[in-house]
Amino acid sequence: MAKTVGIGYQDFGDLIKGNVFYIDKTYFIKDWWENRDVVTLITRPRRFGKTLTMSMLEYFFSNRYAKQGKIFEGLSIWEHEEYRNLQGTYPVINLSFANVKGDDYQDVRR
């Protein structure tokens, strides 16, 4: 089956399993991990892949996906054995504000 262009994917697992074209951004995992930043702020325009990147991090680190390392096979992060050993080893809490709308705190609470 031929690959298609995946538009609108926000879940990394769905994207990889969906047999769509994907520009490998898993090198971000290694760069981010090695920087050891206390806080990471990712600012990009709308529809620029922020939620997909967070989903990728969740699939990589979360112990919830410990048995799903296979989805990273063939991607750049999987070339590094020390990172393969990190896959699925941490509890991850993923909060997305993608659907939060409002101009101020009161608007958001509604």
Biopython code that builds the backbone (N, CA, C, O; Angstrom):
import numpy as np
from Bio.PDB.StructureBuilder import StructureBuilder

atoms = [
    (1, "MET", "N", (0.843, -1.180, 0.000)),
    (1, "MET", "CA", (0.000, 0.000, 0.000)),
    (1, "MET", "C", (0.889, 1.244, 0.000)),
    (1, "MET", "O", (1.845, 1.314, 0.773)),
    (2, "ALA", "N", (0.596, 2.204, -0.835)),
    (2, "ALA", "CA", (1.386, 3.419, -0.958)),
    (2, "ALA", "C", (1.148, 4.344, 0.229)),
    (2, "ALA", "O", (0.046, 4.406, 0.774)),
    (3, "LYS", "N", (2.196, 5.058, 0.619)),
    (3, "LYS", "CA", (2.068, 6.033, 1.699)),
    (3, "LYS", "C", (1.331, 7.258, 1.188)),
    (3, "LYS", "O", (1.401, 7.602, 0.008)),
    (4, "THR", "N", (0.627, 7.905, 2.099)),
    (4, "THR", "CA", (-0.083, 9.132, 1.762)),
    (4, "THR", "C", (0.469, 10.271, 2.613)),
    (4, "THR", "O", (1.255, 10.047, 3.534)),
    (5, "VAL", "N", (0.054, 11.478, 2.299)),
    (5, "VAL", "CA", (0.436, 12.642, 3.091)),
    (5, "VAL", "C", (-0.513, 12.717, 4.278)),
    (5, "VAL", "O", (-1.730, 12.788, 4.106)),
    (6, "GLY", "N", (0.044, 12.701, 5.470)),
    (6, "GLY", "CA", (-0.769, 12.750, 6.685)),
    (6, "GLY", "C", (-0.973, 14.179, 7.137)),
    (6, "GLY", "O", (-0.030, 14.837, 7.576)),
    (7, "ILE", "N", (-2.180, 14.654, 7.033)),
    (7, "ILE", "CA", (-2.485, 16.029, 7.426)),
    (7, "ILE", "C", (-3.354, 15.987, 8.674)),
    (7, "ILE", "O", (-4.344, 15.258, 8.731)),
    (8, "GLY", "N", (-2.976, 16.771, 9.667)),
    (8, "GLY", "CA", (-3.793, 16.904, 10.861)),
    (8, "GLY", "C", (-3.529, 15.888, 11.955)),
    (8, "GLY", "O", (-4.250, 15.870, 12.953)),
    (9, "TYR", "N", (-2.532, 15.052, 11.805)),
    (9, "TYR", "CA", (-2.222, 14.075, 12.849)),
    (9, "TYR", "C", (-1.666, 14.782, 14.076)),
    (9, "TYR", "O", (-0.780, 15.629, 13.963)),
    (10, "GLN", "N", (-2.190, 14.431, 15.253)),
    (10, "GLN", "CA", (-1.668, 14.963, 16.504)),
    (10, "GLN", "C", (-1.171, 13.851, 17.412)),
    (10, "GLN", "O", (-0.523, 14.122, 18.423)),
    (11, "ASP", "N", (-1.464, 12.612, 17.069)),
    (11, "ASP", "CA", (-1.033, 11.465, 17.860)),
    (11, "ASP", "C", (0.082, 10.743, 17.113)),
    (11, "ASP", "O", (-0.112, 10.267, 15.994)),
    (12, "PHE", "N", (1.251, 10.667, 17.746)),
    (12, "PHE", "CA", (2.424, 10.080, 17.099)),
    (12, "PHE", "C", (2.182, 8.627, 16.705)),
    (12, "PHE", "O", (2.560, 8.215, 15.608)),
    (13, "GLY", "N", (1.569, 7.858, 17.571)),
    (13, "GLY", "CA", (1.310, 6.450, 17.280)),
    (13, "GLY", "C", (0.399, 6.275, 16.082)),
    (13, "GLY", "O", (0.644, 5.423, 15.228)),
    (14, "ASP", "N", (-0.659, 7.084, 16.015)),
    (14, "ASP", "CA", (-1.573, 7.020, 14.871)),
    (14, "ASP", "C", (-0.847, 7.378, 13.577)),
    (14, "ASP", "O", (-1.079, 6.766, 12.534)),
    (15, "LEU", "N", (0.028, 8.370, 13.656)),
    (15, "LEU", "CA", (0.763, 8.803, 12.470)),
    (15, "LEU", "C", (1.678, 7.694, 11.966)),
    (15, "LEU", "O", (1.686, 7.393, 10.772)),
    (16, "ILE", "N", (2.441, 7.089, 12.852)),
    (16, "ILE", "CA", (3.379, 6.039, 12.445)),
    (16, "ILE", "C", (2.629, 4.805, 11.951)),
    (16, "ILE", "O", (3.006, 4.211, 10.941)),
    (17, "LYS", "N", (1.585, 4.423, 12.651)),
    (17, "LYS", "CA", (0.823, 3.231, 12.262)),
    (17, "LYS", "C", (-0.044, 3.479, 11.033)),
    (17, "LYS", "O", (-0.504, 2.534, 10.393)),
    (18, "GLY", "N", (-0.269, 4.763, 10.701)),
    (18, "GLY", "CA", (-1.150, 5.117, 9.594)),
    (18, "GLY", "C", (-0.513, 5.044, 8.225)),
    (18, "GLY", "O", (-1.158, 5.365, 7.227)),
    (19, "ASN", "N", (0.755, 4.624, 8.156)),
    (19, "ASN", "CA", (1.440, 4.475, 6.873)),
    (19, "ASN", "C", (1.403, 5.767, 6.054)),
    (19, "ASN", "O", (1.074, 5.764, 4.868)),
    (20, "VAL", "N", (1.754, 6.877, 6.725)),
    (20, "VAL", "CA", (1.814, 8.168, 6.039)),
    (20, "VAL", "C", (3.254, 8.664, 6.052)),
    (20, "VAL", "O", (4.073, 8.210, 6.851)),
    (21, "PHE", "N", (3.548, 9.594, 5.166)),
    (21, "PHE", "CA", (4.878, 10.193, 5.148)),
    (21, "PHE", "C", (5.108, 10.938, 6.452)),
    (21, "PHE", "O", (4.204, 11.590, 6.977)),
    (22, "TYR", "N", (6.330, 10.835, 6.971)),
    (22, "TYR", "CA", (6.689, 11.508, 8.216)),
    (22, "TYR", "C", (8.135, 11.971, 8.115)),
    (22, "TYR", "O", (9.024, 11.174, 7.818)),
    (23, "ILE", "N", (8.371, 13.243, 8.359)),
    (23, "ILE", "CA", (9.735, 13.759, 8.423)),
    (23, "ILE", "C", (10.228, 13.482, 9.831)),
    (23, "ILE", "O", (9.683, 14.004, 10.804)),
    (24, "ASP", "N", (11.254, 12.663, 9.933)),
    (24, "ASP", "CA", (11.754, 12.188, 11.222)),
    (24, "ASP", "C", (12.259, 13.343, 12.080)),
    (24, "ASP", "O", (13.249, 13.994, 11.748)),
    (25, "LYS", "N", (11.571, 13.582, 13.174)),
    (25, "LYS", "CA", (11.975, 14.617, 14.123)),
    (25, "LYS", "C", (12.360, 14.010, 15.462)),
    (25, "LYS", "O", (12.418, 14.714, 16.471)),
    (26, "THR", "N", (12.623, 12.705, 15.479)),
    (26, "THR", "CA", (12.949, 12.058, 16.751)),
    (26, "THR", "C", (14.318, 12.468, 17.280)),
    (26, "THR", "O", (14.617, 12.227, 18.450)),
    (27, "TYR", "N", (15.156, 13.082, 16.446)),
    (27, "TYR", "CA", (16.430, 13.622, 16.950)),
    (27, "TYR", "C", (16.186, 14.644, 18.046)),
    (27, "TYR", "O", (17.057, 14.882, 18.883)),
    (28, "PHE", "N", (14.986, 15.260, 18.044)),
    (28, "PHE", "CA", (14.634, 16.224, 19.094)),
    (28, "PHE", "C", (14.711, 15.573, 20.472)),
    (28, "PHE", "O", (15.101, 16.226, 21.439)),
    (29, "ILE", "N", (14.347, 14.302, 20.575)),
    (29, "ILE", "CA", (14.378, 13.595, 21.857)),
    (29, "ILE", "C", (15.794, 13.617, 22.418)),
    (29, "ILE", "O", (15.994, 13.948, 23.587)),
    (30, "LYS", "N", (16.764, 13.270, 21.603)),
    (30, "LYS", "CA", (18.165, 13.231, 22.039)),
    (30, "LYS", "C", (18.658, 14.630, 22.400)),
    (30, "LYS", "O", (19.267, 14.820, 23.453)),
    (31, "ASP", "N", (18.402, 15.597, 21.545)),
    (31, "ASP", "CA", (18.832, 16.973, 21.818)),
    (31, "ASP", "C", (18.220, 17.495, 23.111)),
    (31, "ASP", "O", (18.914, 18.071, 23.949)),
    (32, "TRP", "N", (16.924, 17.291, 23.266)),
    (32, "TRP", "CA", (16.217, 17.771, 24.451)),
    (32, "TRP", "C", (16.748, 17.088, 25.705)),
    (32, "TRP", "O", (16.997, 17.750, 26.712)),
    (33, "TRP", "N", (16.921, 15.780, 25.653)),
    (33, "TRP", "CA", (17.391, 15.011, 26.810)),
    (33, "TRP", "C", (18.794, 15.448, 27.223)),
    (33, "TRP", "O", (19.077, 15.593, 28.413)),
    (34, "GLU", "N", (19.656, 15.654, 26.260)),
    (34, "GLU", "CA", (21.042, 16.015, 26.564)),
    (34, "GLU", "C", (21.189, 17.449, 27.055)),
    (34, "GLU", "O", (22.156, 17.755, 27.753)),
    (35, "ASN", "N", (20.265, 18.334, 26.715)),
    (35, "ASN", "CA", (20.317, 19.717, 27.196)),
    (35, "ASN", "C", (20.032, 19.822, 28.690)),
    (35, "ASN", "O", (20.522, 20.734, 29.355)),
    (36, "ARG", "N", (19.245, 18.896, 29.214)),
    (36, "ARG", "CA", (18.905, 18.869, 30.640)),
    (36, "ARG", "C", (18.335, 20.199, 31.136)),
    (36, "ARG", "O", (18.628, 20.630, 32.251)),
    (37, "ASP", "N", (17.532, 20.834, 30.314)),
    (37, "ASP", "CA", (16.893, 22.084, 30.711)),
    (37, "ASP", "C", (15.910, 21.840, 31.843)),
    (37, "ASP", "O", (15.249, 20.802, 31.887)),
    (38, "VAL", "N", (15.813, 22.798, 32.760)),
    (38, "VAL", "CA", (14.835, 22.703, 33.839)),
    (38, "VAL", "C", (13.439, 22.930, 33.271)),
    (38, "VAL", "O", (12.482, 22.264, 33.666)),
    (39, "VAL", "N", (13.334, 23.872, 32.347)),
    (39, "VAL", "CA", (12.059, 24.191, 31.701)),
    (39, "VAL", "C", (12.300, 24.256, 30.197)),
    (39, "VAL", "O", (13.313, 24.784, 29.739)),
    (40, "THR", "N", (11.365, 23.719, 29.447)),
    (40, "THR", "CA", (11.444, 23.793, 27.992)),
    (40, "THR", "C", (10.201, 24.506, 27.487)),
    (40, "THR", "O", (9.081, 24.084, 27.772)),
    (41, "LEU", "N", (10.390, 25.570, 26.748)),
    (41, "LEU", "CA", (9.286, 26.315, 26.156)),
    (41, "LEU", "C", (9.375, 26.143, 24.648)),
    (41, "LEU", "O", (10.363, 26.528, 24.023)),
    (42, "ILE", "N", (8.342, 25.566, 24.081)),
    (42, "ILE", "CA", (8.305, 25.349, 22.635)),
    (42, "ILE", "C", (7.279, 26.307, 22.050)),
    (42, "ILE", "O", (6.075, 26.154, 22.260)),
    (43, "THR", "N", (7.766, 27.284, 21.321)),
    (43, "THR", "CA", (6.871, 28.259, 20.704)),
    (43, "THR", "C", (6.981, 28.132, 19.192)),
    (43, "THR", "O", (8.066, 28.235, 18.619)),
    (44, "ARG", "N", (5.878, 27.914, 18.582)),
    (44, "ARG", "CA", (5.788, 27.809, 17.129)),
    (44, "ARG", "C", (4.398, 28.303, 16.721)),
    (44, "ARG", "O", (3.482, 28.329, 17.544)),
    (45, "PRO", "N", (4.241, 28.689, 15.469)),
    (45, "PRO", "CA", (2.906, 29.094, 15.007)),
    (45, "PRO", "C", (1.914, 27.931, 15.080)),
    (45, "PRO", "O", (2.299, 26.771, 15.228)),
    (46, "ARG", "N", (0.654, 28.267, 14.974)),
    (46, "ARG", "CA", (-0.395, 27.244, 14.944)),
    (46, "ARG", "C", (-0.114, 26.238, 13.834)),
    (46, "ARG", "O", (0.422, 26.574, 12.779)),
    (47, "ARG", "N", (-0.500, 24.974, 14.113)),
    (47, "ARG", "CA", (-0.409, 23.897, 13.128)),
    (47, "ARG", "C", (1.042, 23.602, 12.723)),
    (47, "ARG", "O", (1.296, 23.169, 11.599)),
    (48, "PHE", "N", (1.982, 23.835, 13.629)),
    (48, "PHE", "CA", (3.399, 23.657, 13.323)),
    (48, "PHE", "C", (3.981, 22.407, 13.964)),
    (48, "PHE", "O", (5.192, 22.196, 13.905)),
    (49, "GLY", "N", (3.136, 21.566, 14.584)),
    (49, "GLY", "CA", (3.603, 20.290, 15.100)),
    (49, "GLY", "C", (3.941, 20.233, 16.579)),
    (49, "GLY", "O", (4.589, 19.287, 17.025)),
    (50, "LYS", "N", (3.516, 21.228, 17.348)),
    (50, "LYS", "CA", (3.823, 21.222, 18.783)),
    (50, "LYS", "C", (3.161, 20.044, 19.488)),
    (50, "LYS", "O", (3.816, 19.339, 20.256)),
    (51, "THR", "N", (1.892, 19.825, 19.244)),
    (51, "THR", "CA", (1.169, 18.728, 19.889)),
    (51, "THR", "C", (1.719, 17.384, 19.438)),
    (51, "THR", "O", (1.845, 16.468, 20.251)),
    (52, "LEU", "N", (2.046, 17.248, 18.167)),
    (52, "LEU", "CA", (2.630, 16.005, 17.663)),
    (52, "LEU", "C", (3.991, 15.742, 18.315)),
    (52, "LEU", "O", (4.313, 14.596, 18.629)),
    (53, "THR", "N", (4.782, 16.783, 18.518)),
    (53, "THR", "CA", (6.077, 16.625, 19.184)),
    (53, "THR", "C", (5.888, 16.160, 20.621)),
    (53, "THR", "O", (6.615, 15.283, 21.087)),
    (54, "MET", "N", (4.931, 16.732, 21.322)),
    (54, "MET", "CA", (4.662, 16.303, 22.700)),
    (54, "MET", "C", (4.164, 14.860, 22.729)),
    (54, "MET", "O", (4.506, 14.098, 23.634)),
    (55, "SER", "N", (3.367, 14.495, 21.751)),
    (55, "SER", "CA", (2.891, 13.114, 21.653)),
    (55, "SER", "C", (4.056, 12.165, 21.396)),
    (55, "SER", "O", (4.102, 11.069, 21.955)),
    (56, "MET", "N", (5.000, 12.585, 20.548)),
    (56, "MET", "CA", (6.184, 11.773, 20.274)),
    (56, "MET", "C", (6.977, 11.549, 21.557)),
    (56, "MET", "O", (7.417, 10.432, 21.827)),
    (57, "LEU", "N", (7.161, 12.601, 22.347)),
    (57, "LEU", "CA", (7.880, 12.470, 23.618)),
    (57, "LEU", "C", (7.152, 11.523, 24.566)),
    (57, "LEU", "O", (7.776, 10.715, 25.254)),
    (58, "GLU", "N", (5.830, 11.634, 24.593)),
    (58, "GLU", "CA", (5.053, 10.743, 25.457)),
    (58, "GLU", "C", (5.210, 9.288, 25.018)),
    (58, "GLU", "O", (5.446, 8.416, 25.854)),
    (59, "TYR", "N", (5.084, 9.020, 23.740)),
    (59, "TYR", "CA", (5.250, 7.646, 23.247)),
    (59, "TYR", "C", (6.649, 7.122, 23.540)),
    (59, "TYR", "O", (6.833, 5.931, 23.790)),
    (60, "PHE", "N", (7.624, 8.006, 23.508)),
    (60, "PHE", "CA", (8.987, 7.539, 23.736)),
    (60, "PHE", "C", (9.262, 7.263, 25.216)),
    (60, "PHE", "O", (9.798, 6.208, 25.558)),
    (61, "PHE", "N", (8.908, 8.184, 26.080)),
    (61, "PHE", "CA", (9.305, 8.060, 27.486)),
    (61, "PHE", "C", (8.287, 7.352, 28.376)),
    (61, "PHE", "O", (8.674, 6.734, 29.368)),
    (62, "SER", "N", (7.019, 7.424, 28.056)),
    (62, "SER", "CA", (5.984, 6.937, 28.969)),
    (62, "SER", "C", (6.015, 5.427, 29.163)),
    (62, "SER", "O", (6.112, 4.663, 28.202)),
    (63, "ASN", "N", (5.931, 5.012, 30.425)),
    (63, "ASN", "CA", (5.866, 3.575, 30.716)),
    (63, "ASN", "C", (4.553, 2.976, 30.213)),
    (63, "ASN", "O", (4.427, 1.755, 30.113)),
    (64, "ARG", "N", (3.601, 3.807, 29.905)),
    (64, "ARG", "CA", (2.343, 3.338, 29.313)),
    (64, "ARG", "C", (2.573, 2.721, 27.930)),
    (64, "ARG", "O", (1.813, 1.859, 27.489)),
    (65, "TYR", "N", (3.629, 3.174, 27.257)),
    (65, "TYR", "CA", (3.953, 2.677, 25.920)),
    (65, "TYR", "C", (5.230, 1.838, 25.921)),
    (65, "TYR", "O", (5.909, 1.736, 24.899)),
    (66, "ALA", "N", (5.553, 1.242, 27.057)),
    (66, "ALA", "CA", (6.808, 0.487, 27.204)),
    (66, "ALA", "C", (6.935, -0.645, 26.190)),
    (66, "ALA", "O", (8.046, -0.962, 25.765)),
    (67, "LYS", "N", (5.860, -1.242, 25.808)),
    (67, "LYS", "CA", (5.899, -2.377, 24.874)),
    (67, "LYS", "C", (5.770, -1.945, 23.414)),
    (67, "LYS", "O", (5.650, -2.788, 22.525)),
    (68, "GLN", "N", (5.794, -0.632, 23.164)),
    (68, "GLN", "CA", (5.575, -0.148, 21.800)),
    (68, "GLN", "C", (6.807, 0.510, 21.188)),
    (68, "GLN", "O", (6.682, 1.340, 20.288)),
    (69, "GLY", "N", (7.982, 0.152, 21.664)),
    (69, "GLY", "CA", (9.210, 0.720, 21.117)),
    (69, "GLY", "C", (9.384, 0.463, 19.634)),
    (69, "GLY", "O", (10.124, 1.173, 18.953)),
    (70, "LYS", "N", (8.706, -0.544, 19.142)),
    (70, "LYS", "CA", (8.820, -0.908, 17.721)),
    (70, "LYS", "C", (8.447, 0.256, 16.793)),
    (70, "LYS", "O", (8.954, 0.334, 15.674)),
    (71, "ILE", "N", (7.573, 1.155, 17.243)),
    (71, "ILE", "CA", (7.183, 2.263, 16.363)),
    (71, "ILE", "C", (8.338, 3.235, 16.108)),
    (71, "ILE", "O", (8.264, 4.062, 15.199)),
    (72, "PHE", "N", (9.405, 3.137, 16.910)),
    (72, "PHE", "CA", (10.570, 3.997, 16.700)),
    (72, "PHE", "C", (11.636, 3.348, 15.825)),
    (72, "PHE", "O", (12.620, 3.992, 15.462)),
    (73, "GLU", "N", (11.444, 2.073, 15.487)),
    (73, "GLU", "CA", (12.416, 1.395, 14.628)),
    (73, "GLU", "C", (12.476, 2.090, 13.269)),
    (73, "GLU", "O", (11.448, 2.411, 12.673)),
    (74, "GLY", "N", (13.692, 2.314, 12.796)),
    (74, "GLY", "CA", (13.884, 2.999, 11.524)),
    (74, "GLY", "C", (13.957, 4.509, 11.656)),
    (74, "GLY", "O", (14.240, 5.197, 10.675)),
    (75, "LEU", "N", (13.708, 5.042, 12.852)),
    (75, "LEU", "CA", (13.794, 6.481, 13.084)),
    (75, "LEU", "C", (15.128, 6.802, 13.756)),
    (75, "LEU", "O", (15.748, 5.926, 14.361)),
    (76, "SER", "N", (15.563, 8.042, 13.652)),
    (76, "SER", "CA", (16.924, 8.397, 14.083)),
    (76, "SER", "C", (17.200, 8.099, 15.554)),
    (76, "SER", "O", (18.321, 7.711, 15.885)),
    (77, "ILE", "N", (16.243, 8.261, 16.436)),
    (77, "ILE", "CA", (16.482, 8.021, 17.862)),
    (77, "ILE", "C", (16.823, 6.565, 18.131)),
    (77, "ILE", "O", (17.553, 6.259, 19.073)),
    (78, "TRP", "N", (16.301, 5.674, 17.316)),
    (78, "TRP", "CA", (16.484, 4.236, 17.543)),
    (78, "TRP", "C", (17.890, 3.768, 17.186)),
    (78, "TRP", "O", (18.267, 2.642, 17.508)),
    (79, "GLU", "N", (18.667, 4.621, 16.523)),
    (79, "GLU", "CA", (20.049, 4.281, 16.186)),
    (79, "GLU", "C", (20.962, 4.321, 17.407)),
    (79, "GLU", "O", (22.066, 3.777, 17.373)),
    (80, "HIS", "N", (20.515, 4.955, 18.477)),
    (80, "HIS", "CA", (21.325, 5.139, 19.683)),
    (80, "HIS", "C", (20.846, 4.185, 20.771)),
    (80, "HIS", "O", (19.770, 4.374, 21.337)),
    (81, "GLU", "N", (21.637, 3.168, 21.061)),
    (81, "GLU", "CA", (21.215, 2.126, 22.004)),
    (81, "GLU", "C", (20.883, 2.686, 23.379)),
    (81, "GLU", "O", (19.946, 2.219, 24.026)),
    (82, "GLU", "N", (21.640, 3.683, 23.833)),
    (82, "GLU", "CA", (21.365, 4.239, 25.160)),
    (82, "GLU", "C", (19.980, 4.874, 25.230)),
    (82, "GLU", "O", (19.378, 4.932, 26.302)),
    (83, "TYR", "N", (19.474, 5.348, 24.096)),
    (83, "TYR", "CA", (18.126, 5.919, 24.069)),
    (83, "TYR", "C", (17.069, 4.834, 23.915)),
    (83, "TYR", "O", (15.959, 4.972, 24.429)),
    (84, "ARG", "N", (17.398, 3.776, 23.224)),
    (84, "ARG", "CA", (16.465, 2.639, 23.157)),
    (84, "ARG", "C", (16.167, 2.135, 24.563)),
    (84, "ARG", "O", (15.044, 1.730, 24.861)),
    (85, "ASN", "N", (17.186, 2.163, 25.428)),
    (85, "ASN", "CA", (17.004, 1.703, 26.804)),
    (85, "ASN", "C", (16.142, 2.650, 27.632)),
    (85, "ASN", "O", (15.612, 2.249, 28.668)),
    (86, "LEU", "N", (15.993, 3.890, 27.198)),
    (86, "LEU", "CA", (15.142, 4.856, 27.902)),
    (86, "LEU", "C", (13.672, 4.737, 27.505)),
    (86, "LEU", "O", (12.789, 5.190, 28.233)),
    (87, "GLN", "N", (13.415, 4.132, 26.353)),
    (87, "GLN", "CA", (12.037, 4.085, 25.855)),
    (87, "GLN", "C", (11.133, 3.335, 26.823)),
    (87, "GLN", "O", (11.410, 2.203, 27.219)),
    (88, "GLY", "N", (10.037, 4.007, 27.191)),
    (88, "GLY", "CA", (9.018, 3.384, 28.031)),
    (88, "GLY", "C", (9.389, 3.238, 29.491)),
    (88, "GLY", "O", (8.884, 2.335, 30.158)),
    (89, "THR", "N", (10.257, 4.098, 30.011)),
    (89, "THR", "CA", (10.747, 3.909, 31.376)),
    (89, "THR", "C", (10.267, 4.947, 32.388)),
    (89, "THR", "O", (10.618, 4.847, 33.564)),
    (90, "TYR", "N", (9.486, 5.927, 31.980)),
    (90, "TYR", "CA", (9.088, 6.996, 32.897)),
    (90, "TYR", "C", (7.571, 7.163, 32.935)),
    (90, "TYR", "O", (6.888, 6.941, 31.934)),
    (91, "PRO", "N", (7.051, 7.555, 34.097)),
    (91, "PRO", "CA", (5.651, 7.976, 34.121)),
    (91, "PRO", "C", (5.571, 9.372, 33.488)),
    (91, "PRO", "O", (6.375, 10.248, 33.806)),
    (92, "VAL", "N", (4.626, 9.570, 32.617)),
    (92, "VAL", "CA", (4.495, 10.846, 31.907)),
    (92, "VAL", "C", (3.084, 11.379, 32.098)),
    (92, "VAL", "O", (2.104, 10.650, 31.947)),
    (93, "ILE", "N", (2.997, 12.650, 32.431)),
    (93, "ILE", "CA", (1.708, 13.348, 32.490)),
    (93, "ILE", "C", (1.715, 14.341, 31.343)),
    (93, "ILE", "O", (2.559, 15.236, 31.295)),
    (94, "ASN", "N", (0.786, 14.188, 30.428)),
    (94, "ASN", "CA", (0.720, 15.040, 29.245)),
    (94, "ASN", "C", (-0.495, 15.945, 29.357)),
    (94, "ASN", "O", (-1.632, 15.474, 29.365)),
    (95, "LEU", "N", (-0.250, 17.236, 29.444)),
    (95, "LEU", "CA", (-1.328, 18.221, 29.480)),
    (95, "LEU", "C", (-1.300, 19.010, 28.182)),
    (95, "LEU", "O", (-0.264, 19.554, 27.801)),
    (96, "SER", "N", (-2.422, 19.069, 27.514)),
    (96, "SER", "CA", (-2.507, 19.842, 26.284)),
    (96, "SER", "C", (-3.522, 20.963, 26.473)),
    (96, "SER", "O", (-4.630, 20.743, 26.962)),
    (97, "PHE", "N", (-3.131, 22.142, 26.085)),
    (97, "PHE", "CA", (-4.027, 23.289, 26.133)),
    (97, "PHE", "C", (-4.510, 23.655, 24.728)),
    (97, "PHE", "O", (-4.964, 24.774, 24.489)),
    (98, "ALA", "N", (-4.406, 22.711, 23.815)),
    (98, "ALA", "CA", (-4.764, 22.958, 22.419)),
    (98, "ALA", "C", (-6.212, 23.415, 22.264)),
    (98, "ALA", "O", (-6.512, 24.217, 21.379)),
    (99, "ASN", "N", (-7.099, 22.923, 23.098)),
    (99, "ASN", "CA", (-8.516, 23.273, 22.968)),
    (99, "ASN", "C", (-8.966, 24.327, 23.966)),
    (99, "ASN", "O", (-10.161, 24.607, 24.069)),
    (100, "VAL", "N", (-8.036, 24.912, 24.699)),
    (100, "VAL", "CA", (-8.372, 25.959, 25.660)),
    (100, "VAL", "C", (-8.429, 27.278, 24.911)),
    (100, "VAL", "O", (-7.456, 27.694, 24.282)),
    (101, "LYS", "N", (-9.572, 27.925, 24.986)),
    (101, "LYS", "CA", (-9.756, 29.189, 24.276)),
    (101, "LYS", "C", (-10.135, 30.274, 25.277)),
    (101, "LYS", "O", (-10.871, 30.015, 26.229)),
    (102, "GLY", "N", (-9.643, 31.466, 25.064)),
    (102, "GLY", "CA", (-9.999, 32.595, 25.912)),
    (102, "GLY", "C", (-8.929, 33.657, 25.882)),
    (102, "GLY", "O", (-7.763, 33.389, 25.593)),
    (103, "ASP", "N", (-9.351, 34.874, 26.189)),
    (103, "ASP", "CA", (-8.419, 35.999, 26.193)),
    (103, "ASP", "C", (-7.817, 36.250, 27.564)),
    (103, "ASP", "O", (-6.782, 36.906, 27.677)),
    (104, "ASP", "N", (-8.458, 35.731, 28.611)),
    (104, "ASP", "CA", (-7.936, 35.917, 29.960)),
    (104, "ASP", "C", (-8.338, 34.726, 30.829)),
    (104, "ASP", "O", (-9.032, 33.817, 30.373)),
    (105, "TYR", "N", (-7.902, 34.744, 32.062)),
    (105, "TYR", "CA", (-8.127, 33.629, 32.978)),
    (105, "TYR", "C", (-9.618, 33.317, 33.144)),
    (105, "TYR", "O", (-10.009, 32.150, 33.167)),
    (106, "GLN", "N", (-10.433, 34.338, 33.258)),
    (106, "GLN", "CA", (-11.875, 34.129, 33.439)),
    (106, "GLN", "C", (-12.497, 33.454, 32.216)),
    (106, "GLN", "O", (-13.334, 32.562, 32.359)),
    (107, "ASP", "N", (-12.098, 33.869, 31.032)),
    (107, "ASP", "CA", (-12.605, 33.236, 29.806)),
    (107, "ASP", "C", (-12.235, 31.757, 29.755)),
    (107, "ASP", "O", (-13.048, 30.920, 29.362)),
    (108, "VAL", "N", (-11.027, 31.445, 30.147)),
    (108, "VAL", "CA", (-10.547, 30.064, 30.100)),
    (108, "VAL", "C", (-11.304, 29.195, 31.094)),
    (108, "VAL", "O", (-11.564, 28.026, 30.812)),
    (109, "ARG", "N", (-11.656, 29.735, 32.236)),
    (109, "ARG", "CA", (-12.371, 28.964, 33.267)),
    (109, "ARG", "C", (-13.787, 28.601, 32.841)),
    (109, "ARG", "O", (-14.351, 27.639, 33.363)),
    (110, "ARG", "N", (-14.369, 29.334, 31.921)),
    (110, "ARG", "CA", (-15.753, 29.070, 31.487)),
    (110, "ARG", "C", (-15.849, 27.864, 30.615)),
    (110, "ARG", "O", (-16.940, 27.509, 30.170)),
]
sb = StructureBuilder()
sb.init_structure("model")
sb.init_model(0)
sb.init_chain("A")
sb.init_seg("    ")
for serial, (resi, resn, name, xyz) in enumerate(atoms, 1):
    if name == "N":
        sb.init_residue(resn, " ", resi, " ")
    sb.init_atom(name, np.array(xyz, "f"), 0.0, 1.0, " ", f" {name:<3s}", serial, name[0])
structure = sb.get_structure()
